[in-house]
Amino acid sequence: MGLLIDGEWHDQWYDTKKHGGEFVRESAQLRDWVGDNPNAQGDGYPAELNRYHLYVSLACPWAHRTLIMRKLKGLESVIGTSHVSPLMLDQGWTYHQDEGASGDPINGVEYHRELYTMTDPTYTGRVTVPVLWDKKRNAIVNNESADLVRILNDAFDELTGNDLDFYPEDLRGVIDEVNADVYDHINNGVYKSGFATEQHVYEKHVHALFEALERMEKRLEEHRYLAGEWLTEADVRLFTTLIRFDAVYYGHFKCNVKRIDDFPNLANYVRELYQWPGVAETVNMDHIKRHYYYSHDTINPTRIVPVGPQLDLDRPHDRERLSGRGVRRKN
């Protein structure tokens, strides 16, 4: 994972020594918006058919959120996608088709960082996925996945007629509270555990991770979804970590206290979400495993990708025992 400094590429890993062995994630910088949102940090741009393009990694859980939302909101004909190679090496994310990338039919770039320097020739920061690209301005609109989930939820409804609402107003307090816990201790918690370079730092974060998983397990004993009866963005945000957990985080990131399959409620919950119409199509376990095991040579210097585990995500789940009402529709 490299970065740009004044528009110049540097193959530079995170400096955990500076933070006492801690992995510290940088905040996204490009925060413009599509559609109207009074809480948006940047400028707003109109929703238009085929104006925007989503650049993602099929391996990355943050990018995966946006692919799921694009599918659930029926935006495939409105917003195109391109995906990078799963192998993130000394040149960062690339569009090398011989490694499994889609290529880039919009801008023809070879390296993902070129999208950042096209947006700002002096950009300084990590080069991350996902990004939403504006084909009219030839620039990145937004590179914060949490923002993009909400843009996709709202901005294009008038074009598609899709009125499903994954962030209903009356559930926002609950969703925001769950998101904060899940982000800090689970979504980012696996990284804070896996990228730690001091034993006590690793143990602190791995214990916090499993305490949070136990909280979600208990919550799902009483509620079909994280916010109650309705599937929301909180479920999408947790799912993309859970689906990678047993195949990657358990071994590669040393998050091996328990598997997700050892949590009865979480295991059934992740199977229900995987089996939700359209979601399985967004899961590419080959890209997921090749990315993590091959790209992080500080953790796995041999770059051997394990064959297992066998994950039977299509087997039945028991979530029907709890009342659930699907997805809320907008008024």
Secondary structure, DSSP 8 states (H G I E B T S, - for coil): --EEETTEEE------GGGTT---------B-EES--TT-SS-EE---TT-EEEEE-SS-HHHHHHHHHHHHTT-TTTSEEEE--S--BTTBSB--GGGT----TTT--SBTHHHHHHH-TT--EE--S-EEEETTTTEEEE--HHHHHHHHHHTTHHHH---EESS-GGGHHHHHHHHHHHIIIIITHHHHHHT--SHHHHHHHHHHHHHHHHHHHHHHHH-SBTTBSB--HHHHHHHHHHHHIIIIITTTT---S--GGGSHHHHHHHHHHHHSTTTGGG--HHHHHHHHHHH-TTT-TT----------TTS---GGGS---B-EE--
